[in-house]
Amino acid sequence: MNDRNPMPQPAAPVNPGQRTLRQEFVATFGAEPSIFRAPGRVNLIGEHTDYNDGFVMPAAIGFSAFVAAAPRFDGKLVIRSQNFPGEFSFDANNLPTRRLGQWFDYVLGVAVTFQRTGYPVSGASFLVRGEVPMGAGLSSSAAVEVATALALVNLNQCDVSLPDIAKLCQKSENEFVGARVGIMDQYVSCLGRAGHALFLDCRSLEFKPVPIPTNLRFVICNTMVKHELATGAYNQRREECEQGTRMFSKWDPKVKALRDVSIDLLERHAHELPETIRKRCLHVVQENQRVLEAVRCLQAGNLGGLSELLRASHNSLRDLYEVSCRELDIMAEAAEGLPGYCGGRMTGGGFGGCTVNLVRDDDAENFAAQISQRYRHATGIDPQIYICSAEDGAQALV
């Protein structure tokens, strides 16, 4: 399945946040803007598989970034935010070539990447509003990038498909911001569908929507911690996977990424791998299989089977990939046995952030209250709990 539509269809509803965004833009820049929305995401299963050419199954969620934009005629790219102070101005024909270490790098990087790819970037005013919780592992950065890209496509009348927008935004985060992220976040932000998860092959970029039972909600539980080693440890995990790939490619030249390593090949050479590399590879190989099985479980309505897969994924991330932490483990354990619970695990890069739980709709509010109480009792930390559903991907708004 693919989508060559260069621009999402406008959405009718206007929420209060969009209204204040438009009002502030007009008051600040003296022009009527177009507004673009791109959602954050929660990943149901398939963690740390995307940059190994593997399989993932995220869903877009009802927290979004909004970019209001209008053309300027002085050749400047001017960026403001409702979340952060300051106004930042750049010459659209002489943009910085590297990140400046500020929040606006996610906006600026997309503009730079558009130019490097050969698309025009003319003067424009941008006002950004982020509603995706930051530092929670729900991909606030990809949401800003995709909304910015939609604005640039509109302002400069570029013919760019949604899948290509996702690739440009990933390239921006890789090369300008310097985060070695995979394609998952930007792809689901562009192509998510309400009521569905998105099964994505991160090598071929083929995807298909997978229906989520209508009586289930996502209850996303923010531990409110983010340990400092997250960024460095993420890049270290990538390097360990690449080391494993190089070793397996000597035993089987067809191996180009851990996606290509079978359970049989892994078992035959497990004793030849350094212990840490073995554990990283074992997680990725088994996690890819769990994603494929999770798709089948959702299609068959087998929530018991799906719950076991989510539990196994969390345990693997804790024990093999070693990206969980005390708070995430406590939050995952606190969900067990609560009414309406149909499975959950940590989600995102790890070392803090959130767990995602599938909970029956009628029990979602009670589940949220009880898991919050359990977590607070165990840690002394007040969590944030978000109840939401799978939503549509990026849109131009009226």
N, C-alpha and C positions, 0 to 999 in steps of 0.2 A: 504494500500500500504506500502511496506517496501523495503529496499535496503541492501542486505547482502554483497555487493561488498566490500572487505577489503581495496582496494586501488583505488582511482579515476584514470580514464584513462588520460594519458599525453595529454597536450594541445600543439598545434603546435606553435602559435605565440610567439615571444619573443619581449617584449617592451624595450625601452631604460633603464628603471629602473631595469629590470631583468639583462640586460647586465652589467650595472655598479655594480650591486650586485655580479654577478659572478666574475667580474674582481677584485673587492676589496677583495672578499673571497680568490681568488687564491694568490693575492699579500700579504695578511695577514697571511694566514694559509699554503700556499704552497701546496694546494691540490685542485682537481677539485670537486666542490660540486654538489649535487642534490638540486633542488629548488622546493619549495612547496608554493602554493598560497591558501589563504582562504579569502573570501570577508567579508566586513561589511554588515550591513543590514539596511533597513528601515522598520518600522512596519506600515502597512497600517491601520490596526484597530485591536483592542484587547489589550488595554493597561492595565497593572497591573492585567491581568487575568491569566498569565502563572503560577505564583506561587500560584494561587488559583485553580489549576487543570482545568483551563478553556480552552477557544479557542482563537487562535491568527491567524493573517494572515500577516506575514512579507514577504519580498522579499529580496534576495541577490542583492547587487548593485556593480557597477563597481569600487569601491574603495576597495583595498585589503591589507592584510599583506603578506609579503613574507619571508620565512625562507630558507636560504641556509645552507646546513649541509653536513658534511663529518665525517667519523669515525676518532678517535684518538686512539693511542696505548699506551698512558701513564695513562689511567684510569681517565682522567680529563674531566669534562664538562665545556667548555669554551664558554662564551656568549658575543657577541658584537652586536652593533646596528649602523645603519647608521643615526639614528635619535638622539641618545644620546651618550655622550662621555663615555670612559672607557672600560676596559676589565675585565670580572669577571670569576674567575676560581673556580671550586668546585670538590671535590672528588666524582666521580660517585657512589662510594660504601658507601658514608657517607654524603648524601645531607642534607641540613638544614631541620628541621621538621616544621618550621613556616616561615611566610613571613619576608622579610628583609626590606620592605618599599621602594623598588626600582622598576623601570619599569620592570626589568627582572624577578620579581616575577611571571609574567604571563607565562614565559617560564619555569622557575625553578619549579613552582607549578605543571605543567603538568608532568614533569619528576618525581617529587616526587609521584604524584598520580599514574602514571604508575607503579612505584615500589611497592607502597602499594597495588595495585590491583594484583600484581604477575607477571607483565611483566618485562623482563630484560631491563635495561638501561645501556648501555656501554658508554665508553668515546666518546666524539664527540665535534666538533666545530660547533657553530651556529653563523650566521650573520643575523640579523633581519632588515627588511625594512618595515616600516609602512606607508601606504598611505591613511588610513582611517582617516579623520579629528578627532583629539582627543578632548574629551569634548563636542562633538556635539550630543551625543546620537545615534551614528551610529554603536556602538559596535566594536570599535577598539580593545578592550581587547579580545573579543571572537575570532576575526580574528587572532590575534597573537597566542592564545591558540590552535586553530584548525590547523593552519599551523605548529606549533611546534609538535602537536600530529602526523600529517602526516609524519613529518621528523623522529620522534621516531619509528613509525611503520615501516618505510622503513629501517632505520639504523639497527634496532634490529630484523627485519624479523618477526614481530608479526602478527598474524591473528586477526585483529580487524575490525569489520564492521563500516561503517560510523555512524549509529545510536549509536553504543557503544562509538565511538570517541567523539560524542557530549556529551554523559553522563559523560565520564571521564573528559572532559574539564569543564563541569558545576561543577562537584565534586571538581575539582581543585580550581575553583573560590570561591566556597562555603567554603571549608574546609582549603585551604592553604592561599588564598588571603583574605578571610573573608567577601566577598560580597555575600549576600543571594539572588543571581540571580536565575531566573527560567531557564528552558531549551530552551527557544525560540531562543536566540541569537546563541548559538552553533549549534542548530539543523539546522537552515536555512543556516548558514555558511557552514555546511557540505552538505546539501541536496537541496540547491536552484537550480532552473532551469531557464534558460534564457527565457524571455517572460512570466513568470508565477509568481504569488504569491504562497506562500505555506500555505495552510490551515492546521493547526496542532492542534490536540487534545492533550493538555499537560498532560493529565492523561494516556491515552492509548498509546500515541506517534504515533498513526495512523495519516497519513498525505496524502494529495493529492495536486498536482499542480492545480492551478486555472488560466486559461489563462487571460492575461491582453490585452485589445484591442491594436492592433499593432499601432494604430495612437495616442496612449497616451504615454507621458513621465512623469517621476517623476521629479518635480522641488522641490528640498530640500533646504529650506531657513534657514541658520544658523543665529540665533539672535546674536551670538558672546558673549552671557552672560551665565554664569553657577553659580548660587547662591550657597553659601557655605553650606546651610542647606541640600543640595541634598542627600548626603549619609545617614545622620542620619534620615532625613525625610522618605527616602525609607524604611529603616528598621522599622521605626515607623509605616508606613502604613501596612507593613506585620504583625506586632504585632496586629494592630487594626483588620485586617482581621481574624487573628487567634482567637482573642477574640470573634468576631462575630460568627465564626464557632462553638466555644465552646457553646455559648448561643443557637444557632439553633440546635445543636446536642441534647440538653436537650429536645427540643420540638419535634424533629424528629431524632431518633437514626440512621437513614440512612444517615444523613448529616456528611460527612467526610471532606468536604471543601466547600467553598462558591459556587463552581460549582454545588453542589447538592441542593442549595436553589432555589426554584421556586419563581416566582413573587407572587403567591398566598400565599405561606408560609411567605414570607417577609411582605406582606401587613397585614396578620393576627397578626403578632407579632411586627410590626413596633413601636407601642406605648410603647413596653416593652424594647426597645433598647435605650441605651444612644444616644444622637443626633449625635455625631461624628461617632459612630459605625454604626448607621443607614445609614448615608450618604455613608460611605465607602462600605457597603454591597450593597446598592442600585446601586452604580456605577458598581460594579463587576457583579451583576446579570443581569443588563440591557446591559452591554457591551458584555457579552457572547451572548446574543440574537442578538445584532447588528452584531457581527461577522458572525453568521449563516445567517442572512439576507443579509449581504454584499457578501457572497459567491454566494447566489442566484442571486443577482443583477448583479454581474460580469458575471455569466454564461448566464444570459438572456440579457446582453448588456444594462441593465437599469442603465445608468449613472446618471440620475436624482435621482433615489432612492438611489444610492450609495452616492451621494453628501450629501443628507439629513442625512444619517447614519454617515458620517464623521463629519458633523457639530455637530450632537447630541453627538458624542463621545468627541469632544473637549469641548463642554459646560459641559458635565458631569465631565470630568477631571478637569475643572476649578471650578465648583460649588460644586460637591459632593466629589470628591477625593482630591481636593484642591492641585494639583501639577503643575498647570500652574503658570504663572507670567505675569507681565505687558508686557514684551517684546514679549512673545509668543502670548499673546492675540492680541497685535498690529499687529504682523506678520500674524496671522490668519485672522484678519479683513481686512488687506491690500490686501488680495487675492480676496476678494469678488468683483464681477463685472468686473474683468479683462478678456479680450478676451481669449477664449480657456480654461478657468478654469472649471474643472469638479469635484471640491471638494477637501477639505484638512482639516488638523487639526494638532495639536501638535503631535510629535512622540517621543518615548523614555520615560525615567523615569520622566522627567519634571524639573521644576525650572530653565529653560533655555534650551539651545540646539536648536533643529530644529522643523520646521513644514514640513510636506510632502504635496505636492499638485499634483493632477493628472491634466495634462494640455495637450491639443491637440498639437501634434508634431509641426505643422506649426506655432503655437503661442508661443512655449516654450521660445525662445530667447527674444521676446518682453515682455512676462510675467515676465521673470527674471529681465529685465531692469526696468519695471514699479514697481514691488513689492519692488525692492531694493530702488528705489527713494522714494516710499511712506514710507517705514520703516525708511529710513535715515531722512526724513523730520520730522517724529513723534518722533524719539528717539535721533537723532544726532549720531547714530552708523552706521558704514558701515558694512552691512551684507556680508556673503559669500553665493553665490547661486550655487548649483550644479545641473546640468541637466544630468539625467542618466536614465537607464532602468534596468529592472530585468535581472540579469546575472546568470550564472552557479555557483554552489557551489564549494567547495574545489577541488583542482587539483594538481597533480604532473606535473611539467613543464619540457620541454626538455631543 
